[in-house]
């Protein structure tokens, strides 16, 4: 099977861009919401089950310390490694600091598009572009942390390409 050249496939080496800086705060608050119940559970476990053991106090110190480190460090690392690029025919999303993923979505594979904004997104001025593609495996590609106007702009660019492909 012949591979398409970069020019034939529409790939011209898109310049990758970072998402909005406010996305770090969204990540930070999501991680905080995840870790607060874990810290509360560790405190309860420490006082209820480990009260008369040599491990008493370990959970009360270790879990909150890990939570503080994760909430302080992870959002910046995730933000730095979340990039996206757009060419005439493709959307590229690169993410991951532990497991690296580089996803390229040809516009001809796109079925439909969504722009979503939750309460934290509204608070920090971000949105998520959701691209639904043909196929079953990895058929949903998300680009979180975009400015709402940029997410709508990318959605409209892809939608326009979809229209012209079917005409």
Buried (B, 14 or more C-beta within 10 A) or exposed (E): EEEEEEEEBBBEEBEBEEBBEBBBBBBBBBBBEEBEEEBEEBBEEBEEEBEEEEEEEEBBEEBBEBBEEBBEEBBEBBBEBBBBBBBEBBBBBBBEEEEEEEBBBBBBBBEEBBBEBEEBBEEBBBBBBBBBBEEEEEEEBBBBBBBBEBBBBBBEBBBEBBEEEEE
